Amino acid sequence: VNFTRRHLENLQEFGRLNPLKKLAITVIAQRLPDKELKSLRAMFDACDVNADGRVSTKELKTALGLEEEQKSRQKDPESFRAKKANAVDVKDLMNSIDTNGTGEL
């Protein structure tokens, strides 16, 4: 499963919702038939590298392709400074989408 910029934007949009809306969406998602959850499950499974049923910050970063971006920034600090404003802070993203406070999805 390839994650696109749109997937990242959807996660960020969910993260900006108020807690009640997040809860409502979570409840709705839990009640969807398996057929409708198939593609979401495939994406989750692709993120869950160690297959423990949870997605860590590191796994999310890798799935979004941000691990390579960070490595290239370490090699070229000038480039890092130029791109800093566009960087995605995965910890902040994870905190904003983690609905149960475990630090994982």
Phi, psi and omega in degrees: 000127178261129178270136181252173176301325180296322177299317178297317179297322178296318178297317180296320179297316177299319180298333181275351180291155176286159185304324180294318178294321177300315180298315180299316180294321178297315179297316179298315181298323180292339182261358179290146176295152182306323181301320182281341181267356187305311182290324177295321179295321178297320178294316179299313181298325178294326178285323186281074187302318183271005175056039179264004179084006179225152176247118180276171177300317180297317179295321178295317179300316179295315182298324181278359179077018183271346178296313179295321179300318180295319179297319180292327177293324180293328179284331184228083184301327178298318178297321179300314180297321181293326184264357187305321181295334181265356184292146176262123176273103186295327178296316178296318178300312180300316179299325183281337181254352178284099187281343182247004174076018181272348184084007179221163175257000000 
